[in-house]
Amino acid sequence: MAGADIAVTRGDIADLILKYAMYLGRVGTTDTVTIPVARNGTVEHADLLIGPASQIALTENDDPELEGIELPVGDLAEDLRRRIASVTGRGSYASGATEDDQATFVNLDAYDY
């Protein structure tokens, strides 16, 4: 992904990927995630390798042509929540808890890495 931009049309998916990358970085491991992306006016898939060295930046979409592309995310959000729960050691995030429920996460800041 060095210098590459990908477009996801759902902010919740982008936020979950960013959160998952953060937790993977904290525990020093990597994972791959396949996500639907909007590219050249069509739906494609991108394989993301995320972990401690991930450099992900979220920005607003500046291409109006991509806004109309509906990405088939299926159960991707739930899958990402399950992965986050697995990394953090807590199952409650996978059951639909939101970012506002931060108290359900293990406090990984308390550990020396």
Buried (B, 14 or more C-beta within 10 A) or exposed (E): EEEEEBBBBBEBBBBBBBBBBBBBBBBEEEBEBEBBBBBEEEEEEBEBEBBEEBEBEEEEEEEEEBEEBEBEBEEBBBBBBBBBBBBBEBEBBBEEBEEEEEEBBBEBEEEEE
